[in-house]
Amino acid sequence: MPKTNNNDWFVYIVEAENGNLYTGITTDLERRFAEHQSKQGGARFFHTSAAKRMVFHEPHPDRSSASKREAAIKKLSRKAKIALIENS
């Protein structure tokens, strides 16, 4: 995972143990993934199936653009998300 600036935002996708995909945004990929794995400060999404691995991330210059991209990715079908991951 890339080191981050305080000004950098990332959209990311994490695969859970059960194969489901979670999309989010953060300024620190390593910290956020650790939070998801520990279930302390992570998303409730991972309470039923643990975070397995980060499968996608892309940088954005600000929170606004990261949030817009996150919303667009969340609207994609699972098949489209897998294609996005494979093509990154």
PyMOL Python script that loads the backbone (N, CA, C, O; Angstrom):
from pymol import cmd

cmd.read_pdbstr("""\
ATOM      1  N   MET A   1       0.840  -1.181   0.000  1.00  0.00           N
ATOM      2  CA  MET A   1       0.000   0.000   0.000  1.00  0.00           C
ATOM      3  C   MET A   1       0.885   1.243   0.000  1.00  0.00           C
ATOM      4  O   MET A   1       1.915   1.274   0.673  1.00  0.00           O
ATOM      5  N   PRO A   2       0.488   2.258  -0.747  1.00  0.00           N
ATOM      6  CA  PRO A   2       1.326   3.454  -0.829  1.00  0.00           C
ATOM      7  C   PRO A   2       1.272   4.276   0.450  1.00  0.00           C
ATOM      8  O   PRO A   2       0.267   4.286   1.160  1.00  0.00           O
ATOM      9  N   LYS A   3       2.374   4.964   0.731  1.00  0.00           N
ATOM     10  CA  LYS A   3       2.398   5.915   1.837  1.00  0.00           C
ATOM     11  C   LYS A   3       1.543   7.108   1.427  1.00  0.00           C
ATOM     12  O   LYS A   3       1.457   7.445   0.246  1.00  0.00           O
ATOM     13  N   THR A   4       0.916   7.739   2.406  1.00  0.00           N
ATOM     14  CA  THR A   4      -0.016   8.798   2.081  1.00  0.00           C
ATOM     15  C   THR A   4       0.416  10.144   2.635  1.00  0.00           C
ATOM     16  O   THR A   4       1.087  10.223   3.664  1.00  0.00           O
ATOM     17  N   ASN A   5       0.027  11.186   1.945  1.00  0.00           N
ATOM     18  CA  ASN A   5       0.118  12.553   2.422  1.00  0.00           C
ATOM     19  C   ASN A   5      -1.143  12.843   3.203  1.00  0.00           C
ATOM     20  O   ASN A   5      -2.139  12.136   3.047  1.00  0.00           O
ATOM     21  N   ASN A   6      -1.126  13.860   4.035  1.00  0.00           N
ATOM     22  CA  ASN A   6      -2.354  14.249   4.722  1.00  0.00           C
ATOM     23  C   ASN A   6      -3.392  14.778   3.742  1.00  0.00           C
ATOM     24  O   ASN A   6      -4.585  14.785   4.046  1.00  0.00           O
ATOM     25  N   ASN A   7      -2.942  15.225   2.555  1.00  0.00           N
ATOM     26  CA  ASN A   7      -3.860  15.774   1.567  1.00  0.00           C
ATOM     27  C   ASN A   7      -4.431  14.707   0.633  1.00  0.00           C
ATOM     28  O   ASN A   7      -5.375  14.982  -0.107  1.00  0.00           O
ATOM     29  N   ASP A   8      -3.877  13.504   0.657  1.00  0.00           N
ATOM     30  CA  ASP A   8      -4.325  12.457  -0.260  1.00  0.00           C
ATOM     31  C   ASP A   8      -5.495  11.676   0.328  1.00  0.00           C
ATOM     32  O   ASP A   8      -5.511  11.336   1.511  1.00  0.00           O
ATOM     33  N   TRP A   9      -6.461  11.408  -0.523  1.00  0.00           N
ATOM     34  CA  TRP A   9      -7.582  10.544  -0.169  1.00  0.00           C
ATOM     35  C   TRP A   9      -7.552   9.344  -1.105  1.00  0.00           C
ATOM     36  O   TRP A   9      -7.087   9.440  -2.240  1.00  0.00           O
ATOM     37  N   PHE A  10      -8.045   8.229  -0.624  1.00  0.00           N
ATOM     38  CA  PHE A  10      -8.091   7.006  -1.415  1.00  0.00           C
ATOM     39  C   PHE A  10      -9.483   6.405  -1.356  1.00  0.00           C
ATOM     40  O   PHE A  10     -10.137   6.421  -0.314  1.00  0.00           O
ATOM     41  N   VAL A  11      -9.926   5.877  -2.481  1.00  0.00           N
ATOM     42  CA  VAL A  11     -11.089   4.998  -2.538  1.00  0.00           C
ATOM     43  C   VAL A  11     -10.511   3.597  -2.520  1.00  0.00           C
ATOM     44  O   VAL A  11      -9.530   3.324  -3.212  1.00  0.00           O
ATOM     45  N   TYR A  12     -11.106   2.703  -1.739  1.00  0.00           N
ATOM     46  CA  TYR A  12     -10.563   1.346  -1.649  1.00  0.00           C
ATOM     47  C   TYR A  12     -11.686   0.323  -1.619  1.00  0.00           C
ATOM     48  O   TYR A  12     -12.828   0.632  -1.280  1.00  0.00           O
ATOM     49  N   ILE A  13     -11.331  -0.898  -1.983  1.00  0.00           N
ATOM     50  CA  ILE A  13     -12.250  -2.032  -1.884  1.00  0.00           C
ATOM     51  C   ILE A  13     -11.534  -3.115  -1.095  1.00  0.00           C
ATOM     52  O   ILE A  13     -10.393  -3.470  -1.391  1.00  0.00           O
ATOM     53  N   VAL A  14     -12.227  -3.639  -0.080  1.00  0.00           N
ATOM     54  CA  VAL A  14     -11.701  -4.731   0.734  1.00  0.00           C
ATOM     55  C   VAL A  14     -12.586  -5.952   0.519  1.00  0.00           C
ATOM     56  O   VAL A  14     -13.813  -5.860   0.519  1.00  0.00           O
ATOM     57  N   GLU A  15     -11.939  -7.088   0.338  1.00  0.00           N
ATOM     58  CA  GLU A  15     -12.661  -8.363   0.222  1.00  0.00           C
ATOM     59  C   GLU A  15     -12.773  -8.981   1.607  1.00  0.00           C
ATOM     60  O   GLU A  15     -11.787  -9.056   2.341  1.00  0.00           O
ATOM     61  N   ALA A  16     -13.968  -9.423   1.963  1.00  0.00           N
ATOM     62  CA  ALA A  16     -14.195 -10.111   3.235  1.00  0.00           C
ATOM     63  C   ALA A  16     -13.935 -11.603   3.062  1.00  0.00           C
ATOM     64  O   ALA A  16     -13.864 -12.104   1.940  1.00  0.00           O
ATOM     65  N   GLU A  17     -13.795 -12.300   4.172  1.00  0.00           N
ATOM     66  CA  GLU A  17     -13.561 -13.750   4.145  1.00  0.00           C
ATOM     67  C   GLU A  17     -14.642 -14.488   3.350  1.00  0.00           C
ATOM     68  O   GLU A  17     -14.357 -15.495   2.703  1.00  0.00           O
ATOM     69  N   ASN A  18     -15.882 -13.990   3.398  1.00  0.00           N
ATOM     70  CA  ASN A  18     -16.980 -14.656   2.676  1.00  0.00           C
ATOM     71  C   ASN A  18     -17.061 -14.247   1.203  1.00  0.00           C
ATOM     72  O   ASN A  18     -17.961 -14.686   0.488  1.00  0.00           O
ATOM     73  N   GLY A  19     -16.114 -13.400   0.744  1.00  0.00           N
ATOM     74  CA  GLY A  19     -16.073 -13.005  -0.658  1.00  0.00           C
ATOM     75  C   GLY A  19     -16.791 -11.708  -0.975  1.00  0.00           C
ATOM     76  O   GLY A  19     -16.662 -11.192  -2.086  1.00  0.00           O
ATOM     77  N   ASN A  20     -17.545 -11.168  -0.025  1.00  0.00           N
ATOM     78  CA  ASN A  20     -18.232  -9.903  -0.271  1.00  0.00           C
ATOM     79  C   ASN A  20     -17.219  -8.765  -0.368  1.00  0.00           C
ATOM     80  O   ASN A  20     -16.119  -8.846   0.180  1.00  0.00           O
ATOM     81  N   LEU A  21     -17.607  -7.709  -1.070  1.00  0.00           N
ATOM     82  CA  LEU A  21     -16.719  -6.570  -1.295  1.00  0.00           C
ATOM     83  C   LEU A  21     -17.250  -5.340  -0.572  1.00  0.00           C
ATOM     84  O   LEU A  21     -18.443  -5.040  -0.630  1.00  0.00           O
ATOM     85  N   TYR A  22     -16.354  -4.631   0.109  1.00  0.00           N
ATOM     86  CA  TYR A  22     -16.687  -3.406   0.829  1.00  0.00           C
ATOM     87  C   TYR A  22     -15.923  -2.245   0.205  1.00  0.00           C
ATOM     88  O   TYR A  22     -14.720  -2.355  -0.031  1.00  0.00           O
ATOM     89  N   THR A  23     -16.601  -1.141  -0.063  1.00  0.00           N
ATOM     90  CA  THR A  23     -15.970   0.043  -0.641  1.00  0.00           C
ATOM     91  C   THR A  23     -16.000   1.175   0.368  1.00  0.00           C
ATOM     92  O   THR A  23     -17.015   1.402   1.027  1.00  0.00           O
ATOM     93  N   GLY A  24     -14.876   1.891   0.490  1.00  0.00           N
ATOM     94  CA  GLY A  24     -14.804   3.018   1.406  1.00  0.00           C
ATOM     95  C   GLY A  24     -13.765   4.024   0.964  1.00  0.00           C
ATOM     96  O   GLY A  24     -13.122   3.857  -0.073  1.00  0.00           O
ATOM     97  N   ILE A  25     -13.600   5.088   1.771  1.00  0.00           N
ATOM     98  CA  ILE A  25     -12.575   6.096   1.521  1.00  0.00           C
ATOM     99  C   ILE A  25     -11.771   6.315   2.794  1.00  0.00           C
ATOM    100  O   ILE A  25     -12.260   6.086   3.900  1.00  0.00           O
ATOM    101  N   THR A  26     -10.530   6.762   2.624  1.00  0.00           N
ATOM    102  CA  THR A  26      -9.654   7.020   3.766  1.00  0.00           C
ATOM    103  C   THR A  26      -8.478   7.883   3.330  1.00  0.00           C
ATOM    104  O   THR A  26      -8.237   8.068   2.138  1.00  0.00           O
ATOM    105  N   THR A  27      -7.754   8.405   4.308  1.00  0.00           N
ATOM    106  CA  THR A  27      -6.492   9.089   4.031  1.00  0.00           C
ATOM    107  C   THR A  27      -5.310   8.188   4.347  1.00  0.00           C
ATOM    108  O   THR A  27      -4.172   8.517   4.012  1.00  0.00           O
ATOM    109  N   ASP A  28      -5.572   7.043   4.996  1.00  0.00           N
ATOM    110  CA  ASP A  28      -4.504   6.138   5.410  1.00  0.00           C
ATOM    111  C   ASP A  28      -4.959   4.693   5.196  1.00  0.00           C
ATOM    112  O   ASP A  28      -5.693   4.140   6.014  1.00  0.00           O
ATOM    113  N   LEU A  29      -4.521   4.094   4.101  1.00  0.00           N
ATOM    114  CA  LEU A  29      -4.965   2.740   3.741  1.00  0.00           C
ATOM    115  C   LEU A  29      -4.572   1.693   4.780  1.00  0.00           C
ATOM    116  O   LEU A  29      -5.392   0.852   5.147  1.00  0.00           O
ATOM    117  N   GLU A  30      -3.347   1.732   5.252  1.00  0.00           N
ATOM    118  CA  GLU A  30      -2.886   0.734   6.218  1.00  0.00           C
ATOM    119  C   GLU A  30      -3.670   0.803   7.522  1.00  0.00           C
ATOM    120  O   GLU A  30      -4.097  -0.224   8.051  1.00  0.00           O
ATOM    121  N   ARG A  31      -3.859   2.017   8.040  1.00  0.00           N
ATOM    122  CA  ARG A  31      -4.604   2.189   9.286  1.00  0.00           C
ATOM    123  C   ARG A  31      -6.041   1.705   9.118  1.00  0.00           C
ATOM    124  O   ARG A  31      -6.566   0.991   9.973  1.00  0.00           O
ATOM    125  N   ARG A  32      -6.672   2.095   8.017  1.00  0.00           N
ATOM    126  CA  ARG A  32      -8.075   1.745   7.817  1.00  0.00           C
ATOM    127  C   ARG A  32      -8.262   0.235   7.669  1.00  0.00           C
ATOM    128  O   ARG A  32      -9.217  -0.329   8.203  1.00  0.00           O
ATOM    129  N   PHE A  33      -7.359  -0.415   6.950  1.00  0.00           N
ATOM    130  CA  PHE A  33      -7.463  -1.862   6.810  1.00  0.00           C
ATOM    131  C   PHE A  33      -7.280  -2.537   8.172  1.00  0.00           C
ATOM    132  O   PHE A  33      -7.997  -3.486   8.493  1.00  0.00           O
ATOM    133  N   ALA A  34      -6.334  -2.058   8.967  1.00  0.00           N
ATOM    134  CA  ALA A  34      -6.118  -2.609  10.317  1.00  0.00           C
ATOM    135  C   ALA A  34      -7.366  -2.421  11.175  1.00  0.00           C
ATOM    136  O   ALA A  34      -7.722  -3.310  11.948  1.00  0.00           O
ATOM    137  N   GLU A  35      -8.031  -1.282  11.051  1.00  0.00           N
ATOM    138  CA  GLU A  35      -9.273  -1.054  11.796  1.00  0.00           C
ATOM    139  C   GLU A  35     -10.343  -2.046  11.379  1.00  0.00           C
ATOM    140  O   GLU A  35     -11.051  -2.586  12.228  1.00  0.00           O
ATOM    141  N   HIS A  36     -10.469  -2.292  10.088  1.00  0.00           N
ATOM    142  CA  HIS A  36     -11.455  -3.262   9.615  1.00  0.00           C
ATOM    143  C   HIS A  36     -11.134  -4.664  10.131  1.00  0.00           C
ATOM    144  O   HIS A  36     -12.042  -5.411  10.496  1.00  0.00           O
ATOM    145  N   GLN A  37      -9.867  -5.022  10.164  1.00  0.00           N
ATOM    146  CA  GLN A  37      -9.479  -6.349  10.646  1.00  0.00           C
ATOM    147  C   GLN A  37      -9.721  -6.506  12.145  1.00  0.00           C
ATOM    148  O   GLN A  37     -10.107  -7.580  12.605  1.00  0.00           O
ATOM    149  N   SER A  38      -9.494  -5.438  12.905  1.00  0.00           N
ATOM    150  CA  SER A  38      -9.637  -5.526  14.365  1.00  0.00           C
ATOM    151  C   SER A  38     -11.072  -5.350  14.833  1.00  0.00           C
ATOM    152  O   SER A  38     -11.397  -5.661  15.978  1.00  0.00           O
ATOM    153  N   LYS A  39     -11.927  -4.855  13.956  1.00  0.00           N
ATOM    154  CA  LYS A  39     -13.330  -4.579  14.270  1.00  0.00           C
ATOM    155  C   LYS A  39     -13.483  -3.450  15.288  1.00  0.00           C
ATOM    156  O   LYS A  39     -14.578  -3.240  15.810  1.00  0.00           O
ATOM    157  N   GLN A  40     -12.417  -2.729  15.575  1.00  0.00           N
ATOM    158  CA  GLN A  40     -12.483  -1.552  16.442  1.00  0.00           C
ATOM    159  C   GLN A  40     -12.299  -0.326  15.569  1.00  0.00           C
ATOM    160  O   GLN A  40     -11.196  -0.046  15.101  1.00  0.00           O
ATOM    161  N   GLY A  41     -13.379   0.399  15.352  1.00  0.00           N
ATOM    162  CA  GLY A  41     -13.325   1.553  14.471  1.00  0.00           C
ATOM    163  C   GLY A  41     -13.572   1.192  13.021  1.00  0.00           C
ATOM    164  O   GLY A  41     -13.665   2.079  12.172  1.00  0.00           O
ATOM    165  N   GLY A  42     -13.680  -0.088  12.723  1.00  0.00           N
ATOM    166  CA  GLY A  42     -13.961  -0.529  11.360  1.00  0.00           C
ATOM    167  C   GLY A  42     -15.454  -0.555  11.091  1.00  0.00           C
ATOM    168  O   GLY A  42     -16.263  -0.295  11.981  1.00  0.00           O
ATOM    169  N   ALA A  43     -15.802  -0.864   9.879  1.00  0.00           N
ATOM    170  CA  ALA A  43     -17.200  -0.895   9.468  1.00  0.00           C
ATOM    171  C   ALA A  43     -17.934  -2.105  10.055  1.00  0.00           C
ATOM    172  O   ALA A  43     -17.350  -3.175  10.225  1.00  0.00           O
ATOM    173  N   ARG A  44     -19.214  -1.922  10.360  1.00  0.00           N
ATOM    174  CA  ARG A  44     -20.033  -3.030  10.846  1.00  0.00           C
ATOM    175  C   ARG A  44     -20.135  -4.160   9.815  1.00  0.00           C
ATOM    176  O   ARG A  44     -20.411  -5.308  10.163  1.00  0.00           O
ATOM    177  N   PHE A  45     -19.913  -3.824   8.568  1.00  0.00           N
ATOM    178  CA  PHE A  45     -19.906  -4.791   7.469  1.00  0.00           C
ATOM    179  C   PHE A  45     -19.043  -6.004   7.819  1.00  0.00           C
ATOM    180  O   PHE A  45     -19.378  -7.132   7.455  1.00  0.00           O
ATOM    181  N   PHE A  46     -17.928  -5.774   8.527  1.00  0.00           N
ATOM    182  CA  PHE A  46     -16.975  -6.848   8.821  1.00  0.00           C
ATOM    183  C   PHE A  46     -17.264  -7.586  10.123  1.00  0.00           C
ATOM    184  O   PHE A  46     -16.465  -8.424  10.539  1.00  0.00           O
ATOM    185  N   HIS A  47     -18.381  -7.297  10.771  1.00  0.00           N
ATOM    186  CA  HIS A  47     -18.728  -8.023  11.989  1.00  0.00           C
ATOM    187  C   HIS A  47     -19.187  -9.443  11.687  1.00  0.00           C
ATOM    188  O   HIS A  47     -19.074 -10.326  12.537  1.00  0.00           O
ATOM    189  N   THR A  48     -19.699  -9.666  10.491  1.00  0.00           N
ATOM    190  CA  THR A  48     -20.175 -11.006  10.131  1.00  0.00           C
ATOM    191  C   THR A  48     -19.120 -11.819   9.384  1.00  0.00           C
ATOM    192  O   THR A  48     -19.163 -13.049   9.395  1.00  0.00           O
ATOM    193  N   SER A  49     -18.186 -11.148   8.743  1.00  0.00           N
ATOM    194  CA  SER A  49     -17.114 -11.827   8.013  1.00  0.00           C
ATOM    195  C   SER A  49     -15.890 -10.913   8.006  1.00  0.00           C
ATOM    196  O   SER A  49     -15.971  -9.766   7.567  1.00  0.00           O
ATOM    197  N   ALA A  50     -14.779 -11.413   8.485  1.00  0.00           N
ATOM    198  CA  ALA A  50     -13.575 -10.605   8.665  1.00  0.00           C
ATOM    199  C   ALA A  50     -13.009 -10.067   7.355  1.00  0.00           C
ATOM    200  O   ALA A  50     -13.164 -10.669   6.292  1.00  0.00           O
ATOM    201  N   ALA A  51     -12.348  -8.919   7.463  1.00  0.00           N
ATOM    202  CA  ALA A  51     -11.650  -8.338   6.317  1.00  0.00           C
ATOM    203  C   ALA A  51     -10.471  -9.235   5.955  1.00  0.00           C
ATOM    204  O   ALA A  51      -9.640  -9.555   6.804  1.00  0.00           O
ATOM    205  N   LYS A  52     -10.407  -9.636   4.693  1.00  0.00           N
ATOM    206  CA  LYS A  52      -9.374 -10.570   4.243  1.00  0.00           C
ATOM    207  C   LYS A  52      -8.193  -9.847   3.599  1.00  0.00           C
ATOM    208  O   LYS A  52      -7.042 -10.037   3.992  1.00  0.00           O
ATOM    209  N   ARG A  53      -8.501  -9.009   2.596  1.00  0.00           N
ATOM    210  CA  ARG A  53      -7.417  -8.303   1.906  1.00  0.00           C
ATOM    211  C   ARG A  53      -7.969  -7.102   1.155  1.00  0.00           C
ATOM    212  O   ARG A  53      -9.131  -7.081   0.747  1.00  0.00           O
ATOM    213  N   MET A  54      -7.105  -6.097   0.981  1.00  0.00           N
ATOM    214  CA  MET A  54      -7.472  -4.944   0.177  1.00  0.00           C
ATOM    215  C   MET A  54      -7.186  -5.306  -1.275  1.00  0.00           C
ATOM    216  O   MET A  54      -6.058  -5.653  -1.626  1.00  0.00           O
ATOM    217  N   VAL A  55      -8.207  -5.224  -2.107  1.00  0.00           N
ATOM    218  CA  VAL A  55      -8.070  -5.673  -3.492  1.00  0.00           C
ATOM    219  C   VAL A  55      -8.004  -4.534  -4.497  1.00  0.00           C
ATOM    220  O   VAL A  55      -7.713  -4.757  -5.673  1.00  0.00           O
ATOM    221  N   PHE A  56      -8.271  -3.315  -4.042  1.00  0.00           N
ATOM    222  CA  PHE A  56      -8.277  -2.164  -4.954  1.00  0.00           C
ATOM    223  C   PHE A  56      -8.089  -0.886  -4.165  1.00  0.00           C
ATOM    224  O   PHE A  56      -8.619  -0.747  -3.063  1.00  0.00           O
ATOM    225  N   HIS A  57      -7.333   0.050  -4.727  1.00  0.00           N
ATOM    226  CA  HIS A  57      -7.281   1.410  -4.178  1.00  0.00           C
ATOM    227  C   HIS A  57      -6.878   2.357  -5.289  1.00  0.00           C
ATOM    228  O   HIS A  57      -6.111   2.005  -6.186  1.00  0.00           O
ATOM    229  N   GLU A  58      -7.413   3.575  -5.212  1.00  0.00           N
ATOM    230  CA  GLU A  58      -7.036   4.602  -6.176  1.00  0.00           C
ATOM    231  C   GLU A  58      -6.989   5.946  -5.467  1.00  0.00           C
ATOM    232  O   GLU A  58      -7.859   6.250  -4.650  1.00  0.00           O
ATOM    233  N   PRO A  59      -5.971   6.758  -5.776  1.00  0.00           N
ATOM    234  CA  PRO A  59      -5.803   8.052  -5.103  1.00  0.00           C
ATOM    235  C   PRO A  59      -6.734   9.125  -5.659  1.00  0.00           C
ATOM    236  O   PRO A  59      -7.129   9.091  -6.824  1.00  0.00           O
ATOM    237  N   HIS A  60      -7.069  10.071  -4.796  1.00  0.00           N
ATOM    238  CA  HIS A  60      -7.866  11.243  -5.176  1.00  0.00           C
ATOM    239  C   HIS A  60      -7.297  12.462  -4.475  1.00  0.00           C
ATOM    240  O   HIS A  60      -6.770  12.349  -3.368  1.00  0.00           O
ATOM    241  N   PRO A  61      -7.396  13.627  -5.103  1.00  0.00           N
ATOM    242  CA  PRO A  61      -6.774  14.825  -4.538  1.00  0.00           C
ATOM    243  C   PRO A  61      -7.500  15.395  -3.319  1.00  0.00           C
ATOM    244  O   PRO A  61      -6.906  16.136  -2.535  1.00  0.00           O
ATOM    245  N   ASP A  62      -8.780  15.055  -3.158  1.00  0.00           N
ATOM    246  CA  ASP A  62      -9.535  15.616  -2.032  1.00  0.00           C
ATOM    247  C   ASP A  62     -10.686  14.684  -1.648  1.00  0.00           C
ATOM    248  O   ASP A  62     -11.018  13.740  -2.366  1.00  0.00           O
ATOM    249  N   ARG A  63     -11.280  14.981  -0.494  1.00  0.00           N
ATOM    250  CA  ARG A  63     -12.354  14.138   0.014  1.00  0.00           C
ATOM    251  C   ARG A  63     -13.571  14.133  -0.910  1.00  0.00           C
ATOM    252  O   ARG A  63     -14.219  13.101  -1.081  1.00  0.00           O
ATOM    253  N   SER A  64     -13.873  15.270  -1.497  1.00  0.00           N
ATOM    254  CA  SER A  64     -15.038  15.379  -2.365  1.00  0.00           C
ATOM    255  C   SER A  64     -14.953  14.422  -3.551  1.00  0.00           C
ATOM    256  O   SER A  64     -15.904  13.693  -3.835  1.00  0.00           O
ATOM    257  N   SER A  65     -13.825  14.426  -4.236  1.00  0.00           N
ATOM    258  CA  SER A  65     -13.702  13.548  -5.405  1.00  0.00           C
ATOM    259  C   SER A  65     -13.668  12.083  -4.980  1.00  0.00           C
ATOM    260  O   SER A  65     -14.190  11.222  -5.687  1.00  0.00           O
ATOM    261  N   ALA A  66     -13.054  11.795  -3.828  1.00  0.00           N
ATOM    262  CA  ALA A  66     -13.033  10.415  -3.330  1.00  0.00           C
ATOM    263  C   ALA A  66     -14.449   9.944  -2.992  1.00  0.00           C
ATOM    264  O   ALA A  66     -14.818   8.811  -3.302  1.00  0.00           O
ATOM    265  N   SER A  67     -15.235  10.806  -2.361  1.00  0.00           N
ATOM    266  CA  SER A  67     -16.615  10.455  -1.999  1.00  0.00           C
ATOM    267  C   SER A  67     -17.479  10.217  -3.230  1.00  0.00           C
ATOM    268  O   SER A  67     -18.307   9.306  -3.249  1.00  0.00           O
ATOM    269  N   LYS A  68     -17.283  11.041  -4.258  1.00  0.00           N
ATOM    270  CA  LYS A  68     -18.057  10.868  -5.495  1.00  0.00           C
ATOM    271  C   LYS A  68     -17.696   9.547  -6.178  1.00  0.00           C
ATOM    272  O   LYS A  68     -18.572   8.839  -6.675  1.00  0.00           O
ATOM    273  N   ARG A  69     -16.413   9.226  -6.201  1.00  0.00           N
ATOM    274  CA  ARG A  69     -15.978   7.967  -6.811  1.00  0.00           C
ATOM    275  C   ARG A  69     -16.474   6.770  -6.001  1.00  0.00           C
ATOM    276  O   ARG A  69     -16.892   5.762  -6.569  1.00  0.00           O
ATOM    277  N   GLU A  70     -16.426   6.884  -4.673  1.00  0.00           N
ATOM    278  CA  GLU A  70     -16.941   5.817  -3.804  1.00  0.00           C
ATOM    279  C   GLU A  70     -18.412   5.550  -4.117  1.00  0.00           C
ATOM    280  O   GLU A  70     -18.821   4.397  -4.256  1.00  0.00           O
ATOM    281  N   ALA A  71     -19.192   6.601  -4.225  1.00  0.00           N
ATOM    282  CA  ALA A  71     -20.619   6.446  -4.521  1.00  0.00           C
ATOM    283  C   ALA A  71     -20.828   5.774  -5.875  1.00  0.00           C
ATOM    284  O   ALA A  71     -21.713   4.933  -6.027  1.00  0.00           O
ATOM    285  N   ALA A  72     -20.011   6.148  -6.857  1.00  0.00           N
ATOM    286  CA  ALA A  72     -20.131   5.542  -8.194  1.00  0.00           C
ATOM    287  C   ALA A  72     -19.775   4.058  -8.148  1.00  0.00           C
ATOM    288  O   ALA A  72     -20.444   3.241  -8.781  1.00  0.00           O
ATOM    289  N   ILE A  73     -18.733   3.709  -7.407  1.00  0.00           N
ATOM    290  CA  ILE A  73     -18.331   2.294  -7.308  1.00  0.00           C
ATOM    291  C   ILE A  73     -19.393   1.487  -6.580  1.00  0.00           C
ATOM    292  O   ILE A  73     -19.681   0.354  -6.965  1.00  0.00           O
ATOM    293  N   LYS A  74     -19.975   2.051  -5.540  1.00  0.00           N
ATOM    294  CA  LYS A  74     -21.007   1.335  -4.784  1.00  0.00           C
ATOM    295  C   LYS A  74     -22.235   1.020  -5.636  1.00  0.00           C
ATOM    296  O   LYS A  74     -22.959   0.064  -5.356  1.00  0.00           O
ATOM    297  N   LYS A  75     -22.468   1.816  -6.664  1.00  0.00           N
ATOM    298  CA  LYS A  75     -23.607   1.577  -7.554  1.00  0.00           C
ATOM    299  C   LYS A  75     -23.336   0.487  -8.589  1.00  0.00           C
ATOM    300  O   LYS A  75     -24.265  -0.003  -9.232  1.00  0.00           O
ATOM    301  N   LEU A  76     -22.075   0.108  -8.750  1.00  0.00           N
ATOM    302  CA  LEU A  76     -21.721  -0.913  -9.737  1.00  0.00           C
ATOM    303  C   LEU A  76     -22.211  -2.290  -9.304  1.00  0.00           C
ATOM    304  O   LEU A  76     -22.371  -2.562  -8.114  1.00  0.00           O
ATOM    305  N   SER A  77     -22.445  -3.145 -10.278  1.00  0.00           N
ATOM    306  CA  SER A  77     -22.768  -4.539  -9.987  1.00  0.00           C
ATOM    307  C   SER A  77     -21.509  -5.237  -9.473  1.00  0.00           C
ATOM    308  O   SER A  77     -20.401  -4.733  -9.652  1.00  0.00           O
ATOM    309  N   ARG A  78     -21.676  -6.375  -8.845  1.00  0.00           N
ATOM    310  CA  ARG A  78     -20.528  -7.150  -8.374  1.00  0.00           C
ATOM    311  C   ARG A  78     -19.600  -7.484  -9.544  1.00  0.00           C
ATOM    312  O   ARG A  78     -18.378  -7.404  -9.422  1.00  0.00           O
ATOM    313  N   LYS A  79     -20.191  -7.857 -10.667  1.00  0.00           N
ATOM    314  CA  LYS A  79     -19.404  -8.204 -11.851  1.00  0.00           C
ATOM    315  C   LYS A  79     -18.554  -7.019 -12.309  1.00  0.00           C
ATOM    316  O   LYS A  79     -17.386  -7.191 -12.659  1.00  0.00           O
ATOM    317  N   ALA A  80     -19.135  -5.821 -12.308  1.00  0.00           N
ATOM    318  CA  ALA A  80     -18.413  -4.612 -12.705  1.00  0.00           C
ATOM    319  C   ALA A  80     -17.315  -4.279 -11.702  1.00  0.00           C
ATOM    320  O   ALA A  80     -16.240  -3.823 -12.091  1.00  0.00           O
ATOM    321  N   LYS A  81     -17.574  -4.501 -10.417  1.00  0.00           N
ATOM    322  CA  LYS A  81     -16.540  -4.253  -9.396  1.00  0.00           C
ATOM    323  C   LYS A  81     -15.361  -5.208  -9.580  1.00  0.00           C
ATOM    324  O   LYS A  81     -14.206  -4.801  -9.454  1.00  0.00           O
ATOM    325  N   ILE A  82     -15.644  -6.452  -9.874  1.00  0.00           N
ATOM    326  CA  ILE A  82     -14.572  -7.433 -10.100  1.00  0.00           C
ATOM    327  C   ILE A  82     -13.758  -7.039 -11.341  1.00  0.00           C
ATOM    328  O   ILE A  82     -12.534  -7.173 -11.346  1.00  0.00           O
ATOM    329  N   ALA A  83     -14.425  -6.562 -12.375  1.00  0.00           N
ATOM    330  CA  ALA A  83     -13.709  -6.107 -13.576  1.00  0.00           C
ATOM    331  C   ALA A  83     -12.829  -4.903 -13.239  1.00  0.00           C
ATOM    332  O   ALA A  83     -11.702  -4.810 -13.724  1.00  0.00           O
ATOM    333  N   LEU A  84     -13.324  -3.995 -12.427  1.00  0.00           N
ATOM    334  CA  LEU A  84     -12.540  -2.840 -11.989  1.00  0.00           C
ATOM    335  C   LEU A  84     -11.290  -3.293 -11.238  1.00  0.00           C
ATOM    336  O   LEU A  84     -10.196  -2.782 -11.475  1.00  0.00           O
ATOM    337  N   ILE A  85     -11.457  -4.236 -10.351  1.00  0.00           N
ATOM    338  CA  ILE A  85     -10.337  -4.769  -9.558  1.00  0.00           C
ATOM    339  C   ILE A  85      -9.318  -5.429 -10.480  1.00  0.00           C
ATOM    340  O   ILE A  85      -8.118  -5.180 -10.364  1.00  0.00           O
ATOM    341  N   GLU A  86      -9.792  -6.265 -11.390  1.00  0.00           N
ATOM    342  CA  GLU A  86      -8.890  -6.997 -12.292  1.00  0.00           C
ATOM    343  C   GLU A  86      -8.144  -6.079 -13.250  1.00  0.00           C
ATOM    344  O   GLU A  86      -7.025  -6.389 -13.657  1.00  0.00           O
ATOM    345  N   ASN A  87      -8.751  -4.949 -13.615  1.00  0.00           N
ATOM    346  CA  ASN A  87      -8.136  -4.024 -14.555  1.00  0.00           C
ATOM    347  C   ASN A  87      -7.271  -2.955 -13.909  1.00  0.00           C
ATOM    348  O   ASN A  87      -6.685  -2.120 -14.600  1.00  0.00           O
ATOM    349  N   SER A  88      -7.191  -2.980 -12.579  1.00  0.00           N
ATOM    350  CA  SER A  88      -6.387  -1.948 -11.905  1.00  0.00           C
ATOM    351  C   SER A  88      -4.927  -2.354 -11.775  1.00  0.00           C
ATOM    352  O   SER A  88      -4.122  -1.597 -11.233  1.00  0.00           O
TER     353      SER A  88
END
""", "prot")
cmd.dss("prot")
cmd.show_as("cartoon", "prot")
cmd.util.cbc("prot")
cmd.orient("prot")
